[in-house]
Amino acid sequence: MKRMLSLILVALFAASLLGGCNTIRGAGQDIEEGGEAIQESSY
């Protein structure tokens, strides 16, 4: 029983880390697009 609970907790932790990576990647893309828009408007 303890082993099953431990495996479930590890799986949930790993899933939350992977979900966070997608969020950070999306934020990075948004920042990059904002920078490109500023760069284009300065021409």
N, C-alpha and C positions, 0 to 999 in steps of 0.2 A: 504494500500500500504506500509506504513512504517513497519507494523508488518511483512508482507511477506519478505521485504528486511532484516529485523532484523533476521528472522528465517534462511534465506539463508546464511547470514554472520556467524551466530552461527554454522550452519552445516558445512560450509567451514573451520571454525576455528577448530572444533572438528575433521574433517577429516585430517587436517594438523598435529594435535597433534598425532593422531593414526598412521599416516604415519611415523612420527618422531620416534615413539617407535620401529617400525620395523627396521628402519635404525640403531638405537642405539643397538638394540638386535643383529643385524647382525654384527656390528662392534665389539661387545663384544665377539661374537663367533669366529670372525677372530683373535682377540687378544689371546683368549684362545687356539686356534689351533696353533698359532705361539709359544706360551709358551710351549705347549706340544712337538712341534717339537724340540725346543731348549733342552728341558729336555731329550728327547729320544737320541739326538745326543751327550749328555754328558756322556752316559753310556759307 
